[in-house]
Amino acid sequence: MKTVMVSGDFGIIHEGHVDHIIKAYALGDWLIIVTHTDDSIVTRKSYNPTPLWARIILLRGILAVLGGRGEVVVAKDADGKSTNTIERIAPDIYAKGGDRVPGNIPQEEVDVCREVGCEIIYGVGRKLNSSTELSKGIRERM
């Protein structure tokens, strides 16, 4: 069974996230969607995300529509990276989103993927939106 992992804040779920998940789902037999805690997002990005419980429900809903082969987990990392989570899960593929290319993901993630034998596939899905830009727009309207 080929396990694929995607990881992100998913703090404000948008069409770019959905496209990323759909395309990652097609890469293997089991998709693990990793999201980060609310505190981690607030600390790093200075906006209040969709609450973790709601993100888990939404992400599980996307999986269900796709066929249900997968799970949603909360990152074991508090710094926005997924190093500890990759090490624990040891997926076959780490599918990075449409805006990710070699050199713009944390080197620690690259290193741990190498250690556990995980292939990194960059640019899975198109960059159709940005949570940071969406949150900025929301704050400006308040």
C-alpha positions, -999 to +999 in steps of 0.1 A: +000+000+000+014+034-010+009+061+016+008+097+006+010+126+031+001+163+027+008+188+054-003+223+060-021+247+083-053+245+064-062+275+086-086+289+061-095+260+037-097+273+001-098+259-034-060+256-036-061+232-006-089+212-022-070+209-055-038+199-036-057+172-017-075+158-048-042+155-067-023+140-038-051+115-032-046+102-067-009+095-060-014+065-038-037+042-018-039+060+015-038+098+021-028+113+054-037+149+057-018+167+085-030+199+099-015+221+127-029+233+160-047+266+163-019+279+186+008+270+161-010+289+134-018+320+156+018+321+167+033+319+133+008+337+111-010+361+134-045+352+124-072+331+140-077+300+119-109+280+114-109+261+147-091+228+146-122+207+153-139+223+122-109+219+100-107+182+109-144+178+100-139+197+067-108+177+057-125+144+066-154+155+044-131+160+015-116+126+020-151+111+022-161+126-012-129+113-027-136+078-016-125+077+021-091+062+017-072+082+043-072+100+076-067+134+091-041+138+118-028+167+139+009+176+135+032+165+163+052+197+155+044+231+170+066+252+147+047+248+114+071+222+101+061+186+098+095+170+107+084+149+137+051+140+120+070+127+088+093+107+110+064+091+129+043+083+099+071+076+074+049+080+043+060+068+009+053+102-007+052+137+008+031+157-017+039+194-015+014+220-028+014+240-061+036+268-047+063+245-035+095+238-054+129+224-042+145+249-020+113+265-004+104+238+021+122+234+054+155+216+050+146+196+081+117+181+062+139+172+033+164+156+056+138+135+075+122+124+042+156+111+031+160+093+064+127+075+063+128+068+025+100+092+016+099+107-019+090+144-021+068+154-050+066+192-055+039+212-071+010+188-064-021+209-073-022+245-085-018+276-063-053+289-066-054+310-034-035+318-002-047+316+034-024+344+043-039+367+017-074+356+025-069+364+062-053+397+053-084+406+033-107+396+062-087+417+087-089+447+064-127+445+061-131+444+099 
